[in-house]
């Protein structure tokens, strides 16, 4: 899942959390200006029953991280 939010792009994927057979979100905050630069990899230690649930949770968490201004995001 990819979403443009404020001056960033949030990339969310999910991977199986073996052996529990649940899913973990993988979150990257990306700043785009002449190319992509990953400014933060966020790790969540939460498991979800489906990949879709993990991606939605990762997106919500990532947006809150961006809103908090951590770190000071580059200005366009």
N, C-alpha and C positions, 0 to 999 in steps of 0.2 A: 504494500500500500504506500502511495506517495501523496503527500498533501503539501501545498504551498501555504505557509502560515507566516504572516508578517513578512520579514525580510529573509525568511529561511524556508528550506524545504525539509520536511520531516519524512524520513524513510522508515517504514515499519515492516518487519517480516516476523515470522514465528518459526520456531524450530521445536521438534519433539523433545520433551523432557523425559528422557529414558531413565529409569525403568517405569516411572509412574504412568506412562502413556498419556501425559498431559502436554500442554504447549506453553512455551516461554516466549514473551515478546522480545524482539531485538530492535532497538531504537537508535537511529542516527539523526543528528541535527546537522544539516548541511547548509552552508552559506554559498550562494551562487553569485559570482561577479567575475565574468570572464572565464569561468570554469567552476568546477565543484570543489569545495574544500570542506571536509568533515571537521566540524568544530567540537563535536561531542558524541561519544558513544555512551548511551545510557543503558545500564543493566538493571533489570528488575528481577528479583528473586521470587516472583509469583508464578504460579502455574494456573492454567485455564483448561477447561475441558475441550475447547475447539481452537483451531488456529484463528478463526474470525474473532473470537472473544479476546484472545491474546493481542491481536493487532489493534482492536478498538481500545483496549486498556492502555496499550503502549502509546497510541495517538493522544489520548487524554493526558497521560503522564507527561509526554513530550511537550504538549502545548503549555501545560502548567510550568514546565521548566523554562520554556522560552519566555512566558509572561513574567516570570520572576527575574529575568534579565541575567541569568547565570550562564556563562560569564557575560560581560558587557558585549553584546552582539555587535559585529561590524555595522557601520552605517552605510547605507547606499548613497 
